[in-house]
């Protein structure tokens, strides 16, 4: 049975406490702030993960791949039972990550995260990390910063083609009017 929701400021302090422990790599301290049936929602993942063991595994992968990882909260706010956080991760790729061997490259990426608080514990998270930037920084799976830029620019091809088509059409109309007059 769920008790009365905590005030937003208390929920913010709970999340700050969790991120402070994460920054110290104190996984046990973070896990103590979660119920055993903690729910994990990760962008791009076709299913939820559940439990503190699953969360612990993700944290250990992060610490193994980026042993000097630094965690900085850029923005945090709360309403009702939810806390939204924009967090920045920096570090060095010194261990295997998603099959990519250590490169020694520096990384910096953002993650937008939402947490649900229930009974004074962090009950659920929704994680939307900028994995494309992270993978480009470590050179994973054919990504480079140049390729990332070209992918971003490719999205503008349609608009450019549309503009070019309209401009050529308008110019053709003007020329046709001049010829016929």
TIRO-2110 file (N, C-alpha, C; in Angstrom, 1 decimal):
// TIRO-2110
0.8, -1.2, 0.0, N, 1, A
0.0, 0.0, 0.0, CA, 1, A
0.9, 1.2, 0.0, C, 1, A
0.6, 2.2, -0.9, N, 2, A
1.4, 3.4, -1.0, CA, 2, A
1.0, 4.4, 0.0, C, 2, A
2.0, 5.0, 0.6, N, 3, A
1.7, 6.1, 1.6, CA, 3, A
1.6, 7.4, 0.9, C, 3, A
1.4, 8.5, 1.7, N, 4, A
1.3, 9.8, 1.1, CA, 4, A
2.6, 10.2, 0.4, C, 4, A
2.5, 10.8, -0.8, N, 5, A
3.7, 11.2, -1.6, CA, 5, A
4.5, 12.2, -0.8, C, 5, A
5.8, 12.1, -1.0, N, 6, A
6.8, 13.0, -0.4, CA, 6, A
6.7, 14.4, -1.1, C, 6, A
7.0, 15.4, -0.4, N, 7, A
7.1, 16.7, -1.0, CA, 7, A
8.2, 16.8, -2.1, C, 7, A
8.0, 17.5, -3.2, N, 8, A
8.9, 17.6, -4.3, CA, 8, A
10.4, 17.9, -3.8, C, 8, A
10.6, 18.8, -2.8, N, 9, A
11.9, 19.1, -2.4, CA, 9, A
12.6, 17.9, -1.7, C, 9, A
11.8, 17.1, -1.0, N, 10, A
12.3, 15.8, -0.4, CA, 10, A
12.7, 14.8, -1.5, C, 10, A
11.9, 14.8, -2.6, N, 11, A
12.2, 13.9, -3.7, CA, 11, A
13.5, 14.3, -4.4, C, 11, A
13.7, 15.6, -4.5, N, 12, A
14.9, 16.1, -5.2, CA, 12, A
16.1, 15.7, -4.3, C, 12, A
16.0, 15.9, -3.0, N, 13, A
17.1, 15.6, -2.1, CA, 13, A
17.5, 14.1, -2.2, C, 13, A
16.4, 13.2, -2.3, N, 14, A
16.7, 11.8, -2.5, CA, 14, A
17.5, 11.5, -3.7, C, 14, A
17.1, 12.1, -4.8, N, 15, A
17.8, 11.9, -6.1, CA, 15, A
19.2, 12.5, -6.0, C, 15, A
19.4, 13.6, -5.4, N, 16, A
20.7, 14.2, -5.2, CA, 16, A
21.6, 13.2, -4.4, C, 16, A
21.0, 12.6, -3.4, N, 17, A
21.8, 11.7, -2.5, CA, 17, A
22.2, 10.5, -3.4, C, 17, A
21.3, 10.0, -4.2, N, 18, A
21.6, 8.8, -5.1, CA, 18, A
22.7, 9.2, -6.1, C, 18, A
22.6, 10.4, -6.7, N, 19, A
23.7, 10.7, -7.7, CA, 19, A
25.0, 11.0, -7.0, C, 19, A
25.0, 11.5, -5.7, N, 20, A
26.2, 11.7, -5.0, CA, 20, A
26.9, 10.4, -4.7, C, 20, A
26.1, 9.4, -4.3, N, 21, A
26.6, 8.0, -4.1, CA, 21, A
27.1, 7.4, -5.4, C, 21, A
26.4, 7.6, -6.5, N, 22, A
26.8, 7.1, -7.8, CA, 22, A
28.2, 7.8, -8.1, C, 22, A
28.3, 9.0, -7.9, N, 23, A
29.6, 9.7, -8.2, CA, 23, A
30.8, 9.2, -7.4, C, 23, A
30.5, 8.6, -6.2, N, 24, A
31.5, 8.0, -5.3, CA, 24, A
31.7, 6.5, -5.7, C, 24, A
30.9, 6.1, -6.6, N, 25, A
30.9, 4.7, -7.0, CA, 25, A
30.4, 3.7, -5.9, C, 25, A
29.6, 4.3, -5.0, N, 26, A
29.0, 3.5, -3.9, CA, 26, A
27.7, 2.9, -4.3, C, 26, A
27.7, 1.8, -5.1, N, 27, A
26.6, 1.2, -5.6, CA, 27, A
25.6, 0.7, -4.5, C, 27, A
26.2, 0.2, -3.4, N, 28, A
25.4, -0.3, -2.3, CA, 28, A
24.5, 0.9, -1.7, C, 28, A
25.1, 2.1, -1.6, N, 29, A
24.3, 3.2, -1.1, CA, 29, A
23.2, 3.6, -2.0, C, 29, A
23.4, 3.5, -3.3, N, 30, A
22.3, 3.8, -4.3, CA, 30, A
21.2, 2.7, -4.2, C, 30, A
21.6, 1.5, -4.1, N, 31, A
20.6, 0.4, -4.1, CA, 31, A
19.8, 0.5, -2.8, C, 31, A
20.3, 0.9, -1.7, N, 32, A
19.5, 1.1, -0.5, CA, 32, A
18.4, 2.1, -0.6, C, 32, A
18.5, 3.0, -1.7, N, 33, A
17.5, 4.0, -1.9, CA, 33, A
16.4, 3.5, -2.8, C, 33, A
16.5, 2.2, -3.2, N, 34, A
15.5, 1.6, -4.2, CA, 34, A
14.8, 0.4, -3.5, C, 34, A
13.6, 0.1, -3.9, N, 35, A
12.9, -1.1, -3.5, CA, 35, A
13.5, -2.3, -4.3, C, 35, A
13.3, -3.5, -3.9, N, 36, A
13.9, -4.7, -4.6, CA, 36, A
13.3, -4.8, -6.0, C, 36, A
12.1, -4.3, -6.2, N, 37, A
11.4, -4.5, -7.5, CA, 37, A
11.5, -3.2, -8.4, C, 37, A
12.6, -2.5, -8.2, N, 38, A
12.9, -1.3, -8.9, CA, 38, A
12.7, -1.5, -10.4, C, 38, A
12.2, -0.6, -11.1, N, 39, A
11.8, -0.7, -12.5, CA, 39, A
12.8, 0.2, -13.4, C, 39, A
13.4, -0.4, -14.4, N, 40, A
14.3, 0.4, -15.3, CA, 40, A
13.7, 0.4, -16.7, C, 40, A
13.6, 1.7, -17.2, N, 41, A
13.1, 1.9, -18.6, CA, 41, A
14.3, 2.7, -19.3, C, 41, A
14.8, 2.1, -20.3, N, 42, A
15.9, 2.7, -21.1, CA, 42, A
15.5, 2.9, -22.5, C, 42, A
15.7, 4.2, -23.0, N, 43, A
15.3, 4.5, -24.3, CA, 43, A
16.0, 3.5, -25.3, C, 43, A
15.2, 3.0, -26.2, N, 44, A
15.7, 2.1, -27.2, CA, 44, A
15.6, 0.6, -26.8, C, 44, A
15.4, 0.4, -25.5, N, 45, A
15.3, -1.0, -25.0, CA, 45, A
13.8, -1.4, -25.2, C, 45, A
13.6, -2.6, -25.9, N, 46, A
12.2, -3.0, -26.2, CA, 46, A
11.4, -3.5, -24.9, C, 46, A
12.1, -3.6, -23.8, N, 47, A
11.4, -4.1, -22.6, CA, 47, A
12.0, -3.5, -21.4, C, 47, A
11.2, -3.5, -20.3, N, 48, A
11.7, -3.0, -19.0, CA, 48, A
12.6, -4.0, -18.4, C, 48, A
13.5, -3.5, -17.6, N, 49, A
14.3, -4.4, -16.7, CA, 49, A
13.8, -4.1, -15.3, C, 49, A
14.0, -5.1, -14.5, N, 50, A
13.5, -5.0, -13.1, CA, 50, A
14.5, -5.5, -12.1, C, 50, A
14.5, -4.8, -10.9, N, 51, A
15.3, -5.3, -9.8, CA, 51, A
16.6, -4.5, -9.6, C, 51, A
17.0, -4.5, -8.4, N, 52, A
18.3, -3.8, -8.1, CA, 52, A
19.5, -4.5, -8.6, C, 52, A
19.4, -5.8, -8.8, N, 53, A
20.5, -6.6, -9.4, CA, 53, A
20.8, -6.1, -10.8, C, 53, A
19.7, -5.9, -11.6, N, 54, A
19.8, -5.4, -13.0, CA, 54, A
20.5, -4.0, -13.0, C, 54, A
20.0, -3.1, -12.0, N, 55, A
20.6, -1.8, -11.9, CA, 55, A
22.0, -1.8, -11.6, C, 55, A
22.4, -2.7, -10.6, N, 56, A
23.7, -2.9, -10.2, CA, 56, A
24.6, -3.3, -11.3, C, 56, A
24.1, -4.2, -12.2, N, 57, A
24.9, -4.7, -13.3, CA, 57, A
25.2, -3.5, -14.3, C, 57, A
24.2, -2.7, -14.5, N, 58, A
24.4, -1.5, -15.4, CA, 58, A
25.5, -0.6, -14.8, C, 58, A
25.4, -0.3, -13.5, N, 59, A
26.4, 0.6, -12.9, CA, 59, A
27.8, 0.0, -13.0, C, 59, A
27.9, -1.3, -12.7, N, 60, A
29.2, -1.9, -12.8, CA, 60, A
29.8, -1.9, -14.2, C, 60, A
29.0, -2.0, -15.2, N, 61, A
29.5, -1.9, -16.6, CA, 61, A
30.0, -0.5, -16.8, C, 61, A
29.2, 0.5, -16.4, N, 62, A
29.7, 1.9, -16.5, CA, 62, A
31.0, 2.1, -15.8, C, 62, A
31.1, 1.7, -14.6, N, 63, A
32.4, 1.9, -13.8, CA, 63, A
33.5, 1.2, -14.4, C, 63, A
33.3, 0.0, -14.9, N, 64, A
34.4, -0.8, -15.5, CA, 64, A
34.9, -0.2, -16.8, C, 64, A
34.0, 0.4, -17.6, N, 65, A
34.3, 1.0, -18.9, CA, 65, A
34.9, 2.4, -18.7, C, 65, A
34.4, 3.1, -17.7, N, 66, A
34.9, 4.5, -17.5, CA, 66, A
35.2, 4.6, -16.0, C, 66, A
36.4, 4.1, -15.6, N, 67, A
36.7, 4.0, -14.1, CA, 67, A
36.8, 5.4, -13.5, C, 67, A
37.1, 6.5, -14.3, N, 68, A
37.2, 7.8, -13.7, CA, 68, A
36.0, 8.6, -13.9, C, 68, A
34.8, 8.0, -14.2, N, 69, A
33.6, 8.7, -14.5, CA, 69, A
33.2, 9.7, -13.5, C, 69, A
32.8, 10.9, -13.9, N, 70, A
32.4, 12.0, -13.1, CA, 70, A
30.9, 12.2, -13.4, C, 70, A
30.1, 12.5, -12.4, N, 71, A
28.7, 12.7, -12.6, CA, 71, A
28.3, 14.1, -12.1, C, 71, A
27.7, 14.9, -12.9, N, 72, A
27.3, 16.2, -12.5, CA, 72, A
25.9, 16.5, -12.9, C, 72, A
25.1, 16.9, -12.0, N, 73, A
23.7, 17.2, -12.2, CA, 73, A
23.7, 18.7, -12.8, C, 73, A
23.2, 18.8, -14.0, N, 74, A
23.1, 20.2, -14.6, CA, 74, A
21.7, 20.8, -14.3, C, 74, A
20.7, 20.0, -14.3, N, 75, A
19.3, 20.5, -13.9, CA, 75, A
18.6, 19.5, -13.2, C, 75, A
17.7, 19.9, -12.2, N, 76, A
16.9, 19.0, -11.5, CA, 76, A
15.6, 19.7, -11.0, C, 76, A
14.5, 19.1, -11.2, N, 77, A
13.3, 19.7, -10.7, CA, 77, A
12.3, 18.6, -10.5, C, 77, A
11.2, 18.8, -9.7, N, 78, A
10.3, 17.8, -9.3, CA, 78, A
8.9, 18.3, -9.3, C, 78, A
7.9, 17.4, -9.4, N, 79, A
6.5, 17.7, -9.3, CA, 79, A
5.8, 16.4, -8.9, C, 79, A
5.0, 16.5, -7.9, N, 80, A
4.3, 15.3, -7.4, CA, 80, A
5.3, 14.2, -7.1, C, 80, A
5.2, 13.0, -7.7, N, 81, A
6.0, 11.9, -7.3, CA, 81, A
7.2, 11.7, -8.3, C, 81, A
7.4, 12.7, -9.2, N, 82, A
8.5, 12.5, -10.3, CA, 82, A
9.6, 13.6, -10.1, C, 82, A
10.8, 13.2, -10.4, N, 83, A
12.0, 14.1, -10.4, CA, 83, A
12.6, 13.9, -11.8, C, 83, A
12.8, 15.1, -12.4, N, 84, A
13.5, 15.1, -13.7, CA, 84, A
14.9, 15.6, -13.5, C, 84, A
15.9, 15.0, -14.2, N, 85, A
17.3, 15.3, -14.0, CA, 85, A
18.0, 15.4, -15.4, C, 85, A
18.8, 16.4, -15.6, N, 86, A
19.7, 16.4, -16.8, CA, 86, A
21.1, 16.3, -16.2, C, 86, A
21.7, 15.2, -16.5, N, 87, A
23.0, 14.9, -15.9, CA, 87, A
24.1, 14.8, -17.0, C, 87, A
25.3, 15.2, -16.6, N, 88, A
26.4, 15.1, -17.5, CA, 88, A
27.5, 14.1, -17.0, C, 88, A
27.9, 13.2, -17.9, N, 89, A
28.9, 12.2, -17.5, CA, 89, A
30.2, 12.6, -18.3, C, 89, A
31.3, 12.6, -17.6, N, 90, A
32.6, 12.7, -18.2, CA, 90, A
33.5, 11.6, -17.7, C, 90, A
34.5, 11.3, -18.5, N, 91, A
35.5, 10.3, -18.1, CA, 91, A
36.4, 9.8, -19.2, C, 91, A
37.0, 8.7, -19.0, N, 92, A
37.9, 8.2, -20.0, CA, 92, A
37.5, 6.7, -20.3, C, 92, A
37.5, 6.4, -21.6, N, 93, A
37.1, 5.0, -22.0, CA, 93, A
38.3, 4.1, -21.7, C, 93, A
38.4, 3.5, -20.6, N, 94, A
39.5, 2.6, -20.2, CA, 94, A
39.2, 1.2, -20.0, C, 94, A
37.9, 0.8, -20.3, N, 95, A
37.5, -0.6, -20.2, CA, 95, A
36.5, -0.9, -21.3, C, 95, A
36.3, -2.2, -21.6, N, 96, A
35.4, -2.6, -22.7, CA, 96, A
34.0, -2.0, -22.4, C, 96, A
33.4, -1.5, -23.5, N, 97, A
32.0, -0.9, -23.4, CA, 97, A
31.2, -1.4, -24.6, C, 97, A
30.2, -2.1, -24.4, N, 98, A
29.3, -2.6, -25.5, CA, 98, A
30.1, -3.3, -26.6, C, 98, A
31.1, -4.0, -26.2, N, 99, A
32.0, -4.8, -27.2, CA, 99, A
33.1, -4.0, -27.7, C, 99, A
33.2, -2.7, -27.4, N, 100, A
34.3, -1.8, -27.9, CA, 100, A
35.4, -1.8, -26.9, C, 100, A
36.6, -2.2, -27.3, N, 101, A
37.8, -2.3, -26.5, CA, 101, A
38.2, -0.9, -26.1, C, 101, A
38.9, -0.8, -24.9, N, 102, A
39.3, 0.6, -24.4, CA, 102, A
40.1, 1.4, -25.5, C, 102, A
39.7, 2.6, -25.6, N, 103, A
40.4, 3.5, -26.6, CA, 103, A
41.2, 4.6, -25.9, C, 103, A
41.0, 4.8, -24.6, N, 104, A
41.7, 5.9, -23.9, CA, 104, A
41.1, 7.3, -24.2, C, 104, A
40.1, 7.3, -25.0, N, 105, A
39.5, 8.6, -25.4, CA, 105, A
38.6, 9.2, -24.2, C, 105, A
38.6, 10.5, -24.1, N, 106, A
37.8, 11.2, -23.2, CA, 106, A
36.4, 11.2, -23.7, C, 106, A
35.4, 11.1, -22.8, N, 107, A
34.0, 11.2, -23.2, CA, 107, A
33.3, 12.2, -22.4, C, 107, A
32.2, 12.8, -23.0, N, 108, A
31.3, 13.7, -22.3, CA, 108, A
30.0, 13.6, -23.0, C, 108, A
29.0, 13.2, -22.2, N, 109, A
27.6, 13.0, -22.8, CA, 109, A
26.6, 13.4, -21.7, C, 109, A
25.4, 13.7, -22.2, N, 110, A
24.3, 14.0, -21.3, CA, 110, A
23.3, 12.9, -21.3, C, 110, A
22.6, 12.9, -20.2, N, 111, A
21.5, 11.9, -20.0, CA, 111, A
20.3, 12.7, -19.4, C, 111, A
19.1, 12.5, -20.0, N, 112, A
17.9, 13.1, -19.5, CA, 112, A
17.2, 11.9, -18.8, C, 112, A
16.9, 12.1, -17.5, N, 113, A
16.4, 11.0, -16.7, CA, 113, A
15.2, 11.5, -15.9, C, 113, A
14.2, 10.6, -15.7, N, 114, A
13.0, 10.8, -14.9, CA, 114, A
12.9, 9.7, -13.9, C, 114, A
12.6, 10.1, -12.7, N, 115, A
12.5, 9.1, -11.6, CA, 115, A
11.1, 9.3, -10.9, C, 115, A
10.6, 8.1, -10.6, N, 116, A
9.3, 8.1, -9.8, CA, 116, A
9.7, 7.7, -8.4, C, 116, A
9.2, 8.4, -7.4, N, 117, A
9.4, 8.2, -6.0, CA, 117, A
8.2, 7.6, -5.4, C, 117, A
8.3, 6.5, -4.6, N, 118, A
7.2, 5.9, -3.9, CA, 118, A
7.7, 5.4, -2.6, C, 118, A
6.9, 5.8, -1.5, N, 119, A
7.3, 5.4, -0.2, CA, 119, A
8.7, 5.8, 0.2, C, 119, A
9.1, 6.9, -0.2, N, 120, A
10.4, 7.4, 0.1, CA, 120, A
11.6, 6.7, -0.6, C, 120, A
11.3, 6.0, -1.6, N, 121, A
12.4, 5.2, -2.3, CA, 121, A
12.3, 5.6, -3.8, C, 121, A
13.3, 5.4, -4.5, N, 122, A
13.4, 5.6, -6.0, CA, 122, A
12.8, 4.3, -6.6, C, 122, A
11.6, 4.4, -7.1, N, 123, A
10.8, 3.2, -7.5, CA, 123, A
11.0, 2.8, -9.0, C, 123, A
11.2, 3.9, -9.8, N, 124, A
11.3, 3.6, -11.2, CA, 124, A
12.1, 4.7, -11.9, C, 124, A
12.8, 4.4, -13.0, N, 125, A
13.6, 5.3, -13.7, CA, 125, A
13.3, 5.2, -15.2, C, 125, A
13.4, 6.3, -15.9, N, 126, A
13.3, 6.4, -17.4, CA, 126, A
14.6, 7.1, -17.8, C, 126, A
15.4, 6.4, -18.6, N, 127, A
16.7, 6.9, -19.0, CA, 127, A
16.8, 7.2, -20.5, C, 127, A
17.2, 8.4, -20.8, N, 128, A
17.4, 8.7, -22.2, CA, 128, A
18.7, 9.4, -22.4, C, 128, A
19.8, 8.5, -22.5, N, 129, A
21.1, 9.0, -22.6, CA, 129, A
21.5, 9.2, -24.1, C, 129, A
22.4, 10.2, -24.3, N, 130, A
22.9, 10.5, -25.6, CA, 130, A
23.9, 9.5, -26.0, C, 130, A
23.5, 8.3, -26.3, N, 131, A
24.4, 7.2, -26.7, CA, 131, A
25.1, 7.4, -28.0, C, 131, A
24.4, 8.1, -28.9, N, 132, A
25.0, 8.4, -30.2, CA, 132, A
26.3, 9.2, -30.1, C, 132, A
26.2, 10.3, -29.2, N, 133, A
27.4, 11.1, -29.0, CA, 133, A
28.5, 10.2, -28.3, C, 133, A
28.1, 9.5, -27.3, N, 134, A
29.1, 8.6, -26.6, CA, 134, A
29.8, 7.7, -27.5, C, 134, A
29.0, 7.0, -28.4, N, 135, A
29.6, 6.0, -29.3, CA, 135, A
30.5, 6.7, -30.3, C, 135, A
30.1, 7.9, -30.8, N, 136, A
30.9, 8.6, -31.7, CA, 136, A
32.3, 9.0, -31.0, C, 136, A
32.2, 9.4, -29.7, N, 137, A
33.4, 9.8, -29.0, CA, 137, A
34.4, 8.7, -28.9, C, 137, A
33.9, 7.4, -28.6, N, 138, A
34.8, 6.3, -28.5, CA, 138, A
35.1, 5.6, -29.8, C, 138, A
34.4, 6.0, -30.8, N, 139, A
34.6, 5.4, -32.2, CA, 139, A
34.0, 4.1, -32.3, C, 139, A
32.9, 3.9, -31.7, N, 140, A
32.2, 2.6, -31.8, CA, 140, A
31.4, 2.4, -33.0, C, 140, A
31.4, 1.2, -33.5, N, 141, A
30.5, 0.7, -34.6, CA, 141, A
30.4, 1.7, -35.7, C, 141, A
31.6, 2.2, -36.2, N, 142, A
31.6, 3.0, -37.4, CA, 142, A
31.2, 4.4, -37.1, C, 142, A
31.0, 4.8, -35.9, N, 143, A
30.6, 6.2, -35.6, CA, 143, A
31.8, 7.1, -35.4, C, 143, A
31.8, 8.2, -36.0, N, 144, A
32.9, 9.2, -35.7, CA, 144, A
32.1, 10.6, -35.6, C, 144, A
32.8, 11.6, -35.1, N, 145, A
32.1, 12.9, -35.0, CA, 145, A
31.8, 13.4, -36.4, C, 145, A
32.6, 13.1, -37.4, N, 146, A
32.3, 13.5, -38.8, CA, 146, A
31.1, 12.8, -39.3, C, 146, A
31.0, 11.5, -39.1, N, 147, A
29.8, 10.7, -39.5, CA, 147, A
28.5, 11.2, -38.8, C, 147, A
28.7, 11.5, -37.5, N, 148, A
27.5, 12.1, -36.7, CA, 148, A
27.1, 13.4, -37.4, C, 148, A
28.0, 14.3, -37.7, N, 149, A
27.7, 15.5, -38.3, CA, 149, A
27.0, 15.3, -39.7, C, 149, A
27.5, 14.4, -40.5, N, 150, A
26.9, 14.1, -41.8, CA, 150, A
25.5, 13.5, -41.6, C, 150, A
25.3, 12.7, -40.6, N, 151, A
23.9, 12.2, -40.4, CA, 151, A
23.0, 13.3, -40.0, C, 151, A
23.4, 14.2, -39.2, N, 152, A
22.6, 15.4, -38.8, CA, 152, A
22.3, 16.2, -40.0, C, 152, A
23.3, 16.5, -40.9, N, 153, A
23.0, 17.3, -42.1, CA, 153, A
22.2, 16.6, -43.1, C, 153, A
22.2, 15.2, -43.1, N, 154, A
21.4, 14.5, -44.0, CA, 154, A
19.9, 14.7, -43.8, C, 154, A
19.6, 15.0, -42.6, N, 155, A
18.2, 15.3, -42.3, CA, 155, A
17.7, 16.6, -43.0, C, 155, A
18.6, 17.4, -43.4, N, 156, A
18.2, 18.7, -44.1, CA, 156, A
18.1, 18.5, -45.6, C, 156, A
18.5, 17.4, -46.2, N, 157, A
18.5, 17.1, -47.6, CA, 157, A
17.0, 17.3, -48.1, C, 157, A
16.1, 16.8, -47.4, N, 158, A
14.7, 16.8, -47.9, CA, 158, A
14.2, 18.3, -48.0, C, 158, A
14.5, 19.1, -47.0, N, 159, A
14.1, 20.5, -47.0, CA, 159, A
14.9, 21.2, -48.1, C, 159, A
16.2, 20.9, -48.3, N, 160, A
16.9, 21.6, -49.3, CA, 160, A
16.3, 21.2, -50.7, C, 160, A
16.0, 20.0, -50.9, N, 161, A
15.4, 19.5, -52.2, CA, 161, A
14.1, 20.2, -52.4, C, 161, A
13.3, 20.3, -51.4, N, 162, A
12.0, 21.0, -51.5, CA, 162, A
12.2, 22.4, -51.9, C, 162, A
13.1, 23.1, -51.2, N, 163, A
13.3, 24.5, -51.4, CA, 163, A
13.9, 24.7, -52.9, C, 163, A
14.8, 23.8, -53.3, N, 164, A
15.3, 23.9, -54.6, CA, 164, A
14.2, 23.7, -55.7, C, 164, A
13.4, 22.7, -55.4, N, 165, A
12.3, 22.5, -56.4, CA, 165, A
11.3, 23.6, -56.5, C, 165, A
11.0, 24.2, -55.4, N, 166, A
10.1, 25.4, -55.4, CA, 166, A
10.8, 26.6, -56.1, C, 166, A
12.0, 26.8, -55.8, N, 167, A
12.8, 27.9, -56.4, CA, 167, A
12.9, 27.7, -57.9, C, 167, A
13.2, 26.5, -58.4, N, 168, A
13.3, 26.2, -59.8, CA, 168, A
11.9, 26.4, -60.5, C, 168, A
10.9, 25.9, -59.8, N, 169, A
9.5, 26.1, -60.3, CA, 169, A
9.1, 27.5, -60.5, C, 169, A
9.4, 28.3, -59.4, N, 170, A
9.1, 29.8, -59.5, CA, 170, A
9.9, 30.5, -60.6, C, 170, A
11.2, 30.2, -60.7, N, 171, A
12.0, 30.7, -61.7, CA, 171, A
11.5, 30.4, -63.1, C, 171, A
11.1, 29.1, -63.3, N, 172, A
10.5, 28.6, -64.6, CA, 172, A
9.3, 29.4, -64.9, C, 172, A
8.4, 29.7, -63.9, N, 173, A
7.2, 30.4, -64.2, CA, 173, A
7.5, 31.8, -64.6, C, 173, A
8.4, 32.5, -64.0, N, 174, A
8.8, 33.8, -64.3, CA, 174, A
9.4, 33.9, -65.7, C, 174, A
10.3, 32.9, -66.1, N, 175, A
10.9, 32.9, -67.4, CA, 175, A
9.8, 32.6, -68.4, C, 175, A
8.9, 31.7, -68.2, N, 176, A
7.8, 31.4, -69.1, CA, 176, A
6.9, 32.6, -69.4, C, 176, A
6.6, 33.4, -68.3, N, 177, A
5.8, 34.6, -68.5, CA, 177, A
6.6, 35.6, -69.4, C, 177, A
7.9, 35.7, -69.1, N, 178, A
8.7, 36.7, -69.9, CA, 178, A
8.7, 36.3, -71.4, C, 178, A
8.8, 35.0, -71.6, N, 179, A
8.9, 34.5, -73.0, CA, 179, A
7.5, 34.7, -73.7, C, 179, A
6.4, 34.5, -73.0, N, 180, A
5.1, 34.5, -73.6, CA, 180, A
4.6, 36.0, -73.7, C, 180, A
5.2, 37.0, -73.0, N, 181, A
4.7, 38.3, -73.1, CA, 181, A
5.4, 39.1, -74.2, C, 181, A
END
